Amino acid sequence: MSPQGIGFWHRIYQEQMPDAKFIYQDQSQVYSEILNYSSLPFFTTNLTNPADDWGMGLPQDRIVKPLTDKLAHQQFYAAFLTRHQERLHPLIERLQDQWDRLDATATYSPDTPSSS
């Protein structure tokens, strides 16, 4: 199971797991409910969606298996015109806060190799 609208990750899923079948969901509450009432595996990141409620209520009874291959770790860059800095500053701060909040609640580090 995966959130809908995951951009380039969709291509990576298809290329790396061509025989897998995915369920994509674009509503946070529905996504969480499906996961909590099923045993479906799911993918998540430290920044799936900048909405405050996205990723809340995910199952706590699952074993987290960090993906350690190189494709699972992406670098992101932002480029903007200096004249738009004031306009974009609130968005950049929100993304950084979301990233920090999710990193603080993570039960693993992206650099920690998975067991088994």
N, CA, C and O atoms as a MOPAC input file, in Angstrom:
PM7 MOZYME 1SCF
protein

 N      0.85000 1    -1.16100 1     0.00000 1
 C      0.00000 1     0.00000 1     0.00000 1
 C      0.89600 1     1.22400 1     0.00000 1
 O      1.97400 1     1.22300 1     0.59500 1
 N      0.44100 1     2.25700 1    -0.66800 1
 C      1.24600 1     3.46600 1    -0.80000 1
 C      0.34100 1     4.68000 1    -0.93100 1
 O     -0.77100 1     4.57700 1    -1.44900 1
 N      0.81100 1     5.82600 1    -0.46300 1
 C      0.05500 1     7.04600 1    -0.73400 1
 C     -0.01000 1     7.30200 1    -2.24000 1
 O      0.89200 1     6.91500 1    -2.98300 1
 N     -1.06700 1     7.94600 1    -2.67600 1
 C     -1.22700 1     8.34500 1    -4.08100 1
 C     -0.36400 1     9.57500 1    -4.34500 1
 O     -0.02000 1    10.29900 1    -3.41100 1
 N     -0.02300 1     9.81100 1    -5.56400 1
 C      0.70800 1    11.03000 1    -5.92400 1
 C      2.10800 1    11.07100 1    -5.35900 1
 O      2.51100 1    12.07600 1    -4.77300 1
 N      2.85100 1     9.99900 1    -5.52400 1
 C      4.18700 1     9.90500 1    -4.92900 1
 C      5.30100 1    10.28800 1    -5.89400 1
 O      6.48200 1    10.08000 1    -5.61400 1
 N      4.91200 1    10.84800 1    -7.03000 1
 C      5.89900 1    11.34300 1    -7.97900 1
 C      6.81900 1    10.25900 1    -8.51200 1
 O      6.36200 1     9.19500 1    -8.93300 1
 N      8.11700 1    10.53400 1    -8.49100 1
 C      9.09800 1     9.61800 1    -9.07700 1
 C      9.15100 1     8.26800 1    -8.37000 1
 O      9.64400 1     7.29700 1    -8.94400 1
 N      8.65200 1     8.18600 1    -7.13100 1
 C      8.65100 1     6.90600 1    -6.42800 1
 C      7.80500 1     5.87800 1    -7.17100 1
 O      8.11800 1     4.68800 1    -7.15100 1
 N      6.74000 1     6.32700 1    -7.82300 1
 C      5.87700 1     5.39800 1    -8.57100 1
 C      6.70000 1     4.65200 1    -9.62000 1
 O      6.57500 1     3.43600 1    -9.76300 1
 N      7.52600 1     5.37200 1   -10.34000 1
 C      8.39000 1     4.74600 1   -11.36100 1
 C      9.36500 1     3.76400 1   -10.71600 1
 O      9.59400 1     2.67500 1   -11.24300 1
 N      9.93700 1     4.15000 1    -9.58000 1
 C     10.87600 1     3.26700 1    -8.88900 1
 C     10.17200 1     1.99500 1    -8.44200 1
 O     10.71500 1     0.90200 1    -8.60400 1
 N      8.96700 1     2.11900 1    -7.88100 1
 C      8.19300 1     0.92900 1    -7.48600 1
 C      8.03300 1    -0.00300 1    -8.67700 1
 O      8.30800 1    -1.19900 1    -8.58400 1
 N      7.58700 1     0.55400 1    -9.79300 1
 C      7.29600 1    -0.26100 1   -10.97600 1
 C      8.54100 1    -0.92100 1   -11.53500 1
 O      8.49800 1    -2.08100 1   -11.94200 1
 N      9.65100 1    -0.19500 1   -11.56100 1
 C     10.89100 1    -0.75100 1   -12.10800 1
 C     11.52600 1    -1.78700 1   -11.18300 1
 O     12.04200 1    -2.80300 1   -11.64800 1
 N     11.49100 1    -1.53400 1    -9.88700 1
 C     12.16800 1    -2.41200 1    -8.94300 1
 C     11.30900 1    -3.59700 1    -8.49400 1
 O     11.83600 1    -4.62400 1    -8.06500 1
 N      9.98600 1    -3.44900 1    -8.59500 1
 C      9.06300 1    -4.51600 1    -8.18700 1
 C      7.99000 1    -4.69000 1    -9.25900 1
 O      6.81000 1    -4.45800 1    -8.99600 1
 N      8.39100 1    -5.09600 1   -10.46600 1
 C      7.45800 1    -5.12300 1   -11.59400 1
 C      6.27800 1    -6.08100 1   -11.41800 1
 O      5.23700 1    -5.87500 1   -12.04200 1
 N      6.40400 1    -7.09900 1   -10.60700 1
 C      5.31400 1    -8.05800 1   -10.41700 1
 C      4.43500 1    -7.73500 1    -9.21300 1
 O      3.46000 1    -8.43900 1    -8.95200 1
 N      4.76900 1    -6.67900 1    -8.48000 1
 C      3.99100 1    -6.30900 1    -7.29500 1
 C      2.71500 1    -5.57500 1    -7.70100 1
 O      2.66500 1    -4.90300 1    -8.73100 1
 N      1.70500 1    -5.71700 1    -6.88000 1
 C      0.43600 1    -5.00700 1    -7.06600 1
 C      0.30500 1    -4.02500 1    -5.91000 1
 O      0.40600 1    -4.41800 1    -4.74800 1
 N      0.08300 1    -2.76900 1    -6.21400 1
 C     -0.01300 1    -1.74100 1    -5.19600 1
 C     -1.41900 1    -1.18000 1    -5.10700 1
 O     -2.12700 1    -1.07400 1    -6.10900 1
 N     -1.81100 1    -0.82400 1    -3.89700 1
 C     -3.04300 1    -0.07600 1    -3.66500 1
 C     -2.58600 1     1.33100 1    -3.31500 1
 O     -1.80600 1     1.52200 1    -2.38200 1
 N     -3.06600 1     2.30700 1    -4.05500 1
 C     -2.70700 1     3.69900 1    -3.80400 1
 C     -3.89800 1     4.41800 1    -3.17700 1
 O     -5.03600 1     4.22600 1    -3.60500 1
 N     -3.64000 1     5.23800 1    -2.17200 1
 C     -4.70400 1     5.95200 1    -1.47800 1
 C     -4.30500 1     7.41100 1    -1.31600 1
 O     -3.16600 1     7.71500 1    -0.96300 1
 N     -5.25200 1     8.31500 1    -1.57600 1
 C     -4.93200 1     9.73700 1    -1.48100 1
 C     -5.55900 1    10.42400 1    -0.27000 1
 O     -5.37500 1    11.62800 1    -0.09300 1
 N     -6.28800 1     9.70000 1     0.56200 1
 C     -6.88900 1    10.29100 1     1.75200 1
 C     -6.21700 1     9.71000 1     2.99700 1
 O     -6.21600 1     8.49700 1     3.20800 1
 N     -5.64900 1    10.59000 1     3.81200 1
 C     -4.87600 1    10.16700 1     4.96900 1
 C     -5.67000 1     9.28400 1     5.92200 1
 O     -5.17800 1     8.23900 1     6.34600 1
 N     -6.88700 1     9.68500 1     6.26600 1
 C     -7.68100 1     8.91600 1     7.23100 1
 C     -8.02000 1     7.52700 1     6.67900 1
 O     -7.95600 1     6.53500 1     7.40500 1
 N     -8.37800 1     7.46000 1     5.40800 1
 C     -8.70100 1     6.17500 1     4.78700 1
 C     -7.45100 1     5.30000 1     4.71600 1
 O     -7.50800 1     4.10200 1     4.99200 1
 N     -6.33100 1     5.90000 1     4.34700 1
 C     -5.05400 1     5.18500 1     4.28700 1
 C     -4.75100 1     4.52700 1     5.63600 1
 O     -4.43400 1     3.34000 1     5.70100 1
 N     -4.85200 1     5.31700 1     6.71100 1
 C     -4.58000 1     4.80600 1     8.05900 1
 C     -5.56200 1     3.71500 1     8.45200 1
 O     -5.16000 1     2.70300 1     9.02700 1
 N     -6.84700 1     3.90000 1     8.15200 1
 C     -7.85800 1     2.88700 1     8.49500 1
 C     -7.59100 1     1.56500 1     7.79500 1
 O     -7.62000 1     0.50400 1     8.41800 1
 N     -7.33300 1     1.63500 1     6.50600 1
 C     -7.05500 1     0.40300 1     5.75800 1
 C     -5.86500 1    -0.32500 1     6.37100 1
 O     -5.90300 1    -1.54200 1     6.55100 1
 N     -4.82400 1     0.40900 1     6.68600 1
 C     -3.62700 1    -0.22000 1     7.25100 1
 C     -3.87900 1    -0.80300 1     8.63200 1
 O     -3.34500 1    -1.85900 1     8.97100 1
 N     -4.69400 1    -0.11400 1     9.43200 1
 C     -4.96700 1    -0.59400 1    10.78500 1
 C     -5.88300 1    -1.80500 1    10.82400 1
 O     -5.85500 1    -2.56400 1    11.79300 1
 N     -6.69400 1    -2.00300 1     9.79300 1
 C     -7.61800 1    -3.13200 1     9.76800 1
 C     -7.20100 1    -4.21500 1     8.76800 1
 O     -8.01400 1    -5.04300 1     8.35600 1
 N     -5.94400 1    -4.19500 1     8.39200 1
 C     -5.43800 1    -5.20500 1     7.46600 1
 C     -4.00600 1    -5.54900 1     7.85900 1
 O     -3.43400 1    -4.95900 1     8.77600 1
 N     -3.45700 1    -6.49500 1     7.16100 1
 C     -2.05000 1    -6.82900 1     7.38900 1
 C     -1.20800 1    -6.43100 1     6.17200 1
 O     -0.11500 1    -6.95600 1     5.96100 1
 N     -1.73100 1    -5.50100 1     5.38300 1
 C     -1.00300 1    -5.05600 1     4.19400 1
 C      0.31000 1    -4.38100 1     4.57600 1
 O      0.34300 1    -3.57000 1     5.50100 1
 N      1.37300 1    -4.70300 1     3.88300 1
 C      2.61200 1    -3.94100 1     4.08500 1
 C      2.42300 1    -2.55500 1     3.48100 1
 O      1.59800 1    -2.37100 1     2.58700 1
 N      3.18400 1    -1.58400 1     3.96700 1
 C      3.07600 1    -0.23400 1     3.41000 1
 C      4.42500 1     0.44900 1     3.39700 1
 O      5.34000 1     0.10100 1     4.14300 1
 N      4.51200 1     1.42800 1     2.52700 1
 C      5.71500 1     2.23800 1     2.39700 1
 C      5.43400 1     3.61000 1     2.99000 1
 O      4.33600 1     4.15000 1     2.85500 1
 N      6.43400 1     4.15500 1     3.64000 1
 C      6.31700 1     5.51100 1     4.15700 1
 C      7.71100 1     6.12700 1     4.16400 1
 O      8.71900 1     5.42500 1     4.08900 1
 N      7.74600 1     7.43400 1     4.25500 1
 C      9.02000 1     8.15200 1     4.34000 1
 C      8.92200 1     9.12400 1     5.49000 1
 O      7.88300 1     9.22700 1     6.14200 1
 N     10.00000 1     9.83700 1     5.74000 1
 C      9.93700 1    10.85000 1     6.78300 1
 C      9.20200 1    12.09500 1     6.29500 1
 O      8.98000 1    13.02200 1     7.07400 1
 N      8.82700 1    12.12800 1     5.03700 1
 C      8.08000 1    13.27100 1     4.51600 1
 C      7.18300 1    12.80500 1     3.37200 1
 O      7.40700 1    13.15100 1     2.21200 1
 N      6.17400 1    12.02300 1     3.71400 1
 C      5.25800 1    11.53300 1     2.68900 1
 C      4.42300 1    12.66700 1     2.13200 1
 O      4.23000 1    12.76200 1     0.92000 1
 N      3.93500 1    13.51500 1     2.99200 1
 C      3.04700 1    14.59800 1     2.58500 1
 C      3.16300 1    15.69500 1     3.63300 1
 O      3.13800 1    15.39500 1     4.82700 1
 N      3.28900 1    16.95700 1     3.22900 1
 C      3.46100 1    18.02000 1     4.22000 1
 C      2.19600 1    18.35900 1     5.01500 1
 O      2.26800 1    19.18400 1     5.92600 1
 N      1.04800 1    17.76000 1     4.71000 1
 C     -0.16700 1    18.01000 1     5.47900 1
 C      0.03300 1    17.50200 1     6.90900 1
 O      0.59900 1    16.43000 1     7.12100 1
 N     -0.43200 1    18.27500 1     7.87500 1
 C     -0.21200 1    17.92500 1     9.28000 1
 C     -0.78900 1    16.57400 1     9.67400 1
 O     -0.22500 1    15.89400 1    10.53200 1
 N     -1.91700 1    16.16500 1     9.05700 1
 C     -2.54900 1    14.92200 1     9.47100 1
 C     -2.08300 1    13.70500 1     8.67800 1
 O     -2.43500 1    12.57700 1     9.02200 1
 N     -1.30100 1    13.91400 1     7.62600 1
 C     -0.90100 1    12.76900 1     6.80900 1
 C      0.08200 1    11.90400 1     7.58600 1
 O      1.04000 1    12.40700 1     8.17300 1
 N     -0.16300 1    10.60800 1     7.58200 1
 C      0.72200 1     9.68000 1     8.26300 1
 C      0.40300 1     9.49300 1     9.72900 1
 O      1.06300 1     8.70600 1    10.40700 1
 N     -0.60400 1    10.20500 1    10.23700 1
 C     -1.00600 1    10.02700 1    11.62800 1
 C     -1.87100 1     8.77000 1    11.72000 1
 O     -2.60400 1     8.45300 1    10.78400 1
 N     -1.79100 1     8.07400 1    12.81200 1
 C     -2.61700 1     6.89700 1    13.02100 1
 C     -2.15600 1     5.66800 1    12.26000 1
 O     -2.92200 1     4.71600 1    12.10400 1
 N     -0.91700 1     5.67000 1    11.78400 1
 C     -0.41300 1     4.48100 1    11.10500 1
 C     -0.22500 1     3.36800 1    12.12800 1
 O     -0.01000 1     3.64400 1    13.30900 1
 N     -0.30400 1     2.13400 1    11.69700 1
 C     -0.20100 1     1.00900 1    12.63300 1
 C      1.09100 1     1.05900 1    13.44100 1
 O      2.16900 1     1.31700 1    12.90700 1
 N      0.95700 1     0.80700 1    14.73500 1
 C      2.12900 1     0.76500 1    15.62400 1
 C      2.58100 1    -0.66300 1    15.87200 1
 O      3.60900 1    -0.88800 1    16.51100 1
 N      1.81500 1    -1.63700 1    15.36700 1
 C      2.12400 1    -3.04200 1    15.63200 1
 C      2.85600 1    -3.70800 1    14.47200 1
 O      2.81000 1    -4.92900 1    14.32400 1
 N      3.52300 1    -2.91600 1    13.66100 1
 C      4.24400 1    -3.44500 1    12.50300 1
 C      5.73800 1    -3.39400 1    12.76100 1
 O      6.22500 1    -2.57900 1    13.54400 1
 N      6.44200 1    -4.26500 1    12.10000 1
 C      7.89900 1    -4.26100 1    12.15700 1
 C      8.39600 1    -3.31500 1    11.06900 1
 O      8.06300 1    -3.48200 1     9.89500 1
 N      9.18200 1    -2.33500 1    11.45500 1
 C      9.73600 1    -1.38000 1    10.50300 1
 C     10.97200 1    -1.98900 1     9.86800 1
 O     11.90700 1    -2.39000 1    10.56200 1
 N     10.96900 1    -2.05500 1     8.56400 1
 C     12.11000 1    -2.58500 1     7.82600 1
 C     12.64300 1    -1.46900 1     6.93300 1
 O     12.14900 1    -1.28700 1     5.82100 1
 N     13.62400 1    -0.73300 1     7.38900 1
 C     14.16800 1     0.33900 1     6.55900 1
 C     14.75000 1    -0.21200 1     5.25700 1
 O     15.41800 1    -1.24600 1     5.24700 1
 N     14.49000 1     0.48200 1     4.19000 1
 C     15.07300 1     0.11100 1     2.90800 1
 C     16.46900 1     0.70300 1     2.87300 1
 O     16.64800 1     1.90700 1     3.05600 1
 N     17.45100 1    -0.14200 1     2.63800 1
 C     18.82800 1     0.32700 1     2.72200 1
 C     19.51300 1     0.46800 1     1.37200 1
 O     20.65300 1     0.92900 1     1.29700 1
 N     18.82100 1     0.07100 1     0.29400 1
 C     19.47300 1     0.20500 1    -1.00300 1
 C     19.53100 1     1.67900 1    -1.41100 1
 O     18.76700 1     2.50700 1    -0.91600 1
 N     20.43200 1     1.97600 1    -2.30300 1
 C     20.71900 1     3.34800 1    -2.71000 1
 C     19.48800 1     4.06900 1    -3.26800 1
 O     19.30900 1     5.26000 1    -3.01100 1
 N     18.64700 1     3.37600 1    -4.02000 1
 C     17.45900 1     3.99600 1    -4.60000 1
 C     16.46700 1     4.49500 1    -3.56100 1
 O     15.67300 1     5.39300 1    -3.84200 1
 N     16.50700 1     3.92100 1    -2.36000 1
 C     15.55600 1     4.29300 1    -1.31100 1
 C     15.92100 1     5.60900 1    -0.63800 1
 O     15.13400 1     6.13700 1     0.14800 1
 N     17.07600 1     6.13400 1    -0.92800 1
 C     17.53800 1     7.37700 1    -0.30800 1
 C     17.78000 1     8.41700 1    -1.39500 1
 O     18.68400 1     8.28400 1    -2.21900 1
 N     16.96800 1     9.43000 1    -1.37500 1
 C     17.02700 1    10.46500 1    -2.40000 1
 C     17.39700 1    11.79800 1    -1.77200 1
 O     17.03000 1    12.08400 1    -0.63200 1
 N     18.12100 1    12.60200 1    -2.51800 1
 C     18.42400 1    13.96300 1    -2.07800 1
 C     17.48900 1    14.91200 1    -2.80100 1
 O     17.18600 1    14.72700 1    -3.97900 1
 N     17.03800 1    15.92400 1    -2.08800 1
 C     16.13400 1    16.91500 1    -2.65800 1
 C     16.76500 1    18.29500 1    -2.54400 1
 O     17.42000 1    18.62200 1    -1.55400 1
 N     16.55500 1    19.07900 1    -3.56200 1
 C     17.06000 1    20.44200 1    -3.59600 1
 C     15.92400 1    21.37400 1    -3.98400 1
 O     15.01900 1    20.99400 1    -4.72700 1
 N     15.97900 1    22.58300 1    -3.47900 1
 C     14.99000 1    23.59200 1    -3.85700 1
 C     15.73700 1    24.75200 1    -4.49200 1
 O     16.76300 1    25.20100 1    -3.98200 1
 N     15.21700 1    25.22200 1    -5.59100 1
 C     15.79100 1    26.38900 1    -6.26200 1
 C     14.66400 1    27.39000 1    -6.48200 1
 O     13.57500 1    27.02800 1    -6.92600 1
 N     14.93400 1    28.63000 1    -6.17300 1
 C     13.92500 1    29.66100 1    -6.37000 1
 C     14.62500 1    30.98600 1    -6.58600 1
 O     15.79100 1    31.16200 1    -6.23400 1
 N     13.89600 1    31.90300 1    -7.16800 1
 C     14.42400 1    33.24100 1    -7.39700 1
 C     14.49400 1    33.99200 1    -6.07200 1
 O     13.57600 1    33.89900 1    -5.25800 1
 N     15.56100 1    34.72500 1    -5.85400 1
 C     15.74600 1    35.47400 1    -4.62200 1
 C     14.54900 1    36.38600 1    -4.34700 1
 O     14.16700 1    36.58300 1    -3.19400 1
 N     13.97300 1    36.92600 1    -5.38300 1
 C     12.84500 1    37.84500 1    -5.17700 1
 C     11.60700 1    37.13400 1    -4.61400 1
 O     10.68200 1    37.79400 1    -4.14100 1
 N     11.58300 1    35.80300 1    -4.66000 1
 C     10.45800 1    35.04300 1    -4.11500 1
 C     10.76400 1    34.46000 1    -2.72600 1
 O      9.95500 1    33.71400 1    -2.17300 1
 N     11.91300 1    34.79600 1    -2.17800 1
 C     12.34400 1    34.20400 1    -0.91700 1
 C     11.33300 1    34.43700 1     0.20400 1
 O     10.98000 1    33.49300 1     0.91200 1
 N     10.86200 1    35.66300 1     0.38000 1
 C      9.90300 1    35.95700 1     1.45700 1
 C      8.61800 1    35.15900 1     1.27200 1
 O      8.04200 1    34.66600 1     2.24100 1
 N      8.18100 1    35.03600 1     0.04900 1
 C      6.93800 1    34.31600 1    -0.25500 1
 C      7.07700 1    32.81800 1     0.03100 1
 O      6.12700 1    32.17900 1     0.48500 1
 N      8.25000 1    32.26500 1    -0.23200 1
 C      8.46700 1    30.83500 1    -0.06800 1
 C      8.94500 1    30.44300 1     1.32400 1
 O      8.87600 1    29.27300 1     1.70000 1
 N      9.42400 1    31.40400 1     2.08000 1
 C      9.97700 1    31.10300 1     3.40300 1
 C      9.00000 1    30.32200 1     4.29100 1
 O      9.42600 1    29.34900 1     4.91300 1
 N      7.71000 1    30.69200 1     4.38500 1
 C      6.78400 1    29.90900 1     5.21800 1
 C      6.65700 1    28.44500 1     4.75600 1
 O      6.57100 1    27.54500 1     5.59100 1
 N      6.64500 1    28.20700 1     3.46500 1
 C      6.55900 1    26.84500 1     2.95000 1
 C      7.81700 1    26.05600 1     3.30000 1
 O      7.72700 1    24.90800 1     3.73600 1
 N      8.96500 1    26.65300 1     3.11600 1
 C     10.23500 1    25.99100 1     3.43600 1
 C     10.28500 1    25.65600 1     4.93400 1
 O     10.70100 1    24.56100 1     5.31300 1
 N      9.86200 1    26.59400 1     5.77400 1
 C      9.85000 1    26.35000 1     7.22000 1
 C      8.89700 1    25.20800 1     7.56800 1
 O      9.22100 1    24.36000 1     8.40000 1
 N      7.73200 1    25.18300 1     6.94000 1
 C      6.75700 1    24.11900 1     7.20900 1
 C      7.32500 1    22.74900 1     6.82700 1
 O      7.17500 1    21.77900 1     7.56900 1
 N      7.96800 1    22.68000 1     5.67700 1
 C      8.57100 1    21.41700 1     5.25100 1
 C      9.67400 1    20.98200 1     6.21000 1
 O      9.76600 1    19.80800 1     6.56700 1
 N     10.51100 1    21.93300 1     6.62600 1
 C     11.58800 1    21.59100 1     7.56200 1
 C     11.02900 1    21.14300 1     8.90700 1
 O     11.53900 1    20.19400 1     9.50400 1
 N      9.97900 1    21.82200 1     9.39400 1
 C      9.35800 1    21.43300 1    10.65900 1
 C      8.75900 1    20.04100 1    10.56300 1
 O      8.90900 1    19.22600 1    11.47400 1
 N      8.07700 1    19.77200 1     9.45400 1
 C      7.47000 1    18.45500 1     9.24100 1
 C      8.55800 1    17.38600 1     9.21700 1
 O      8.41100 1    16.33300 1     9.83700 1
 N      9.62100 1    17.64800 1     8.51900 1
 C     10.72600 1    16.70300 1     8.41500 1
 C     11.30100 1    16.43000 1     9.80400 1
 O     11.50300 1    15.27600 1    10.18400 1
 N     11.56500 1    17.51300 1    10.56600 1
 C     12.12100 1    17.36300 1    11.90900 1
 C     11.17100 1    16.60400 1    12.82700 1
 O     11.60600 1    15.74500 1    13.59500 1
 N      9.86800 1    16.91400 1    12.75600 1
 C      8.88600 1    16.24900 1    13.60900 1
 C      8.84500 1    14.75500 1    13.31500 1
 O      8.82300 1    13.93600 1    14.23400 1
 N      8.83300 1    14.40500 1    12.04700 1
 C      8.76400 1    12.99700 1    11.67500 1
 C     10.06800 1    12.26600 1    11.98300 1
 O     10.05000 1    11.10500 1    12.39100 1
 N     11.19000 1    12.94000 1    11.78900 1
 C     12.46500 1    12.31700 1    12.13900 1
 C     12.54500 1    12.04400 1    13.63900 1
 O     13.09800 1    11.02900 1    14.06200 1
 N     11.99400 1    12.94800 1    14.43500 1
 C     12.03400 1    12.78900 1    15.89000 1
 C     11.20000 1    11.60700 1    16.35700 1
 O     11.51600 1    10.99500 1    17.37700 1
 N     10.14000 1    11.27600 1    15.62900 1
 C      9.28200 1    10.16900 1    16.03600 1
 C      9.66000 1     8.86000 1    15.36000 1
 O      9.08100 1     7.81800 1    15.66700 1
 N     10.61700 1     8.89900 1    14.45000 1
 C     11.02300 1     7.67300 1    13.74300 1
 C     11.64600 1     6.69500 1    14.72500 1
 O     12.33400 1     7.09000 1    15.66600 1
 N     11.39500 1     5.41500 1    14.49100 1
 C     11.95300 1     4.38500 1    15.37200 1
 C     13.26500 1     3.84600 1    14.83600 1
 O     13.84400 1     2.92400 1    15.41000 1
 N     13.73200 1     4.41300 1    13.74500 1
 C     14.97400 1     3.96200 1    13.14300 1
 C     15.60600 1     5.11800 1    12.40900 1
 O     14.96700 1     6.14100 1    12.16000 1
 N     16.85700 1     4.94800 1    12.06900 1
 C     17.58700 1     5.92100 1    11.28500 1
 C     17.71800 1     5.39600 1     9.86500 1
 O     17.90200 1     4.19300 1     9.68100 1
 N     17.62900 1     6.26600 1     8.83800 1
 C     17.78900 1     5.77900 1     7.47400 1
 C     19.13900 1     5.11200 1     7.24500 1
 O     19.29200 1     4.33100 1     6.30600 1
 N     20.11600 1     5.41000 1     8.09100 1
 C     21.43900 1     4.83000 1     7.92700 1
 C     21.58000 1     3.49800 1     8.66400 1
 O     22.59400 1     2.81400 1     8.52100 1
 N     20.56500 1     3.12600 1     9.45200 1
 C     20.62000 1     1.88800 1    10.21000 1
 C     20.26800 1     0.72300 1     9.29800 1
 O     19.18000 1     0.70000 1     8.72400 1
 N     21.16400 1    -0.24100 1     9.15500 1
 C     20.82700 1    -1.39000 1     8.30800 1
 C     19.71000 1    -2.20100 1     8.93900 1
 O     19.61200 1    -2.31500 1    10.16100 1
 N     18.86200 1    -2.76700 1     8.07000 1
 C     17.75500 1    -3.58300 1     8.58700 1
 C     18.28800 1    -4.91400 1     9.07600 1
 O     19.31900 1    -5.40200 1     8.61200 1
 N     17.55900 1    -5.49500 1    10.03000 1
 C     17.95000 1    -6.81300 1    10.51500 1
 C     17.35300 1    -7.86800 1     9.60200 1
 O     16.19000 1    -7.77100 1     9.21300 1
 N     18.12500 1    -8.85200 1     9.26800 1
 C     17.81400 1    -9.96700 1     8.37700 1
 C     17.69000 1    -9.60200 1     6.95700 1
 O     17.42900 1   -10.46500 1     6.11800 1

